[in-house]
């Protein structure tokens, strides 16, 4: 899926080290534009781009399940 030094999310983050991964998802250490480290989790989707409805609900479910 992804590779070290890939720029993602409109070049906001640069992947620096793959932490873990399998067929379901990958976790990466990345650096933001100000040099801060962040954790990135990515997973595959069907087609050439993500389904916006599924993407929205995935984000909403993550936000509500952590509270």
GROMACS elastic network, one bead per residue, 0.5 to 0.9 nm:
[ bonds ]
;  ai    aj funct       b0    kb
    1    26     6  0.83445   500
    1    42     6  0.87559   500
    1    43     6  0.84926   500
    1    44     6  0.76374   500
    2     6     6  0.68574   500
    2    15     6  0.84909   500
    2    18     6  0.89316   500
    2    26     6  0.83487   500
    2    42     6  0.85813   500
    3     6     6  0.56412   500
    3    15     6  0.73663   500
    3    16     6  0.87197   500
    3    17     6  0.86977   500
    3    18     6  0.80513   500
    4     7     6  0.88858   500
    4    14     6  0.80627   500
    4    15     6  0.53412   500
    4    16     6  0.54118   500
    4    17     6  0.61134   500
    4    18     6  0.71411   500
    4    28     6  0.87962   500
    5    14     6  0.56971   500
    5    16     6  0.57216   500
    5    17     6  0.83581   500
    5    30     6  0.87658   500
    6    11     6  0.86135   500
    6    13     6  0.83395   500
    6    14     6  0.57345   500
    6    15     6  0.54924   500
    6    16     6  0.81639   500
    7    10     6  0.73934   500
    7    12     6  0.70594   500
    7    13     6  0.56838   500
    7    15     6  0.65006   500
    8    11     6  0.50170   500
    8    12     6  0.62746   500
    8    13     6  0.54325   500
    8    14     6  0.64029   500
    8    15     6  0.77237   500
    9    12     6  0.55496   500
    9    13     6  0.65934   500
   10    13     6  0.79569   500
   11    14     6  0.69614   500
   11    32     6  0.87533   500
   11    33     6  0.82208   500
   12    31     6  0.84760   500
   12    32     6  0.58269   500
   12    33     6  0.58019   500
   13    30     6  0.60752   500
   13    31     6  0.55111   500
   13    33     6  0.64788   500
   13    38     6  0.83916   500
   13    40     6  0.89642   500
   14    29     6  0.86681   500
   14    30     6  0.52940   500
   14    31     6  0.53005   500
   14    32     6  0.65502   500
   14    33     6  0.81870   500
   15    18     6  0.77737   500
   15    28     6  0.64751   500
   15    29     6  0.61068   500
   15    31     6  0.65770   500
   15    40     6  0.82900   500
   16    28     6  0.72281   500
   16    29     6  0.56648   500
   16    30     6  0.50934   500
   16    31     6  0.69631   500
   17    27     6  0.88326   500
   17    28     6  0.56677   500
   17    29     6  0.51356   500
   17    30     6  0.69718   500
   18    21     6  0.77139   500
   18    26     6  0.74995   500
   18    27     6  0.61843   500
   18    29     6  0.63393   500
   18    30     6  0.88787   500
   19    26     6  0.76536   500
   19    27     6  0.53993   500
   19    28     6  0.52100   500
   19    29     6  0.67236   500
   20    25     6  0.83603   500
   20    26     6  0.57118   500
   20    27     6  0.52036   500
   20    28     6  0.71593   500
   21    24     6  0.75903   500
   21    25     6  0.56211   500
   21    27     6  0.61126   500
   21    28     6  0.87274   500
   22    25     6  0.56753   500
   22    26     6  0.63969   500
   23    26     6  0.81397   500
   23    43     6  0.83492   500
   23    44     6  0.83485   500
   24    42     6  0.87849   500
   24    43     6  0.60161   500
   24    44     6  0.70871   500
   25    41     6  0.68480   500
   25    42     6  0.55128   500
   25    44     6  0.69699   500
   26    40     6  0.81275   500
   26    41     6  0.56442   500
   26    42     6  0.52749   500
   26    43     6  0.63694   500
   27    39     6  0.70368   500
   27    40     6  0.56407   500
   27    42     6  0.64951   500
   27    43     6  0.89977   500
   28    38     6  0.83647   500
   28    39     6  0.58534   500
   28    40     6  0.50499   500
   28    41     6  0.63719   500
   28    42     6  0.81997   500
   29    37     6  0.68393   500
   29    38     6  0.59648   500
   29    40     6  0.62599   500
   30    36     6  0.82688   500
   30    37     6  0.56529   500
   30    38     6  0.52658   500
   30    39     6  0.61845   500
   30    40     6  0.66920   500
   31    34     6  0.78172   500
   31    35     6  0.54784   500
   31    36     6  0.54203   500
   31    38     6  0.60334   500
   31    39     6  0.86975   500
   32    35     6  0.52794   500
   32    36     6  0.53530   500
   32    37     6  0.64110   500
   32    38     6  0.70421   500
   33    36     6  0.74263   500
   44    50     6  0.86805   500
   45    48     6  0.80912   500
   45    49     6  0.73101   500
   45    50     6  0.58810   500
   45    51     6  0.80755   500
   46    49     6  0.74363   500
   46    50     6  0.70382   500
   46    51     6  0.82927   500
   47    50     6  0.70856   500
   47    51     6  0.85282   500
   49    52     6  0.87130   500
   50    53     6  0.86780   500
   50    54     6  0.76569   500
   50    55     6  0.66576   500
   51    54     6  0.54170   500
   51    55     6  0.60381   500
   51    56     6  0.86275   500
   52    56     6  0.60186   500
   52    57     6  0.86342   500
   53    56     6  0.51436   500
   53    57     6  0.62735   500
   53    58     6  0.84905   500
   54    57     6  0.52387   500
   54    58     6  0.59370   500
   54    59     6  0.85683   500
   55    58     6  0.51240   500
   55    59     6  0.62943   500
   55    60     6  0.86551   500
   56    59     6  0.52438   500
   56    60     6  0.61434   500
   56    61     6  0.86007   500
   57    61     6  0.58676   500
   57    62     6  0.83894   500
   58    61     6  0.52633   500
   58    62     6  0.62516   500
   58    63     6  0.87149   500
   59    62     6  0.52149   500
   59    63     6  0.62777   500
   59    64     6  0.87501   500
   60    63     6  0.51443   500
   60    64     6  0.61676   500
   60    65     6  0.84873   500
   61    64     6  0.52115   500
   61    65     6  0.58504   500
   61    66     6  0.85377   500
   62    65     6  0.53626   500
   62    66     6  0.63839   500
   63    66     6  0.57250   500
   63    67     6  0.70863   500
   64    67     6  0.56139   500
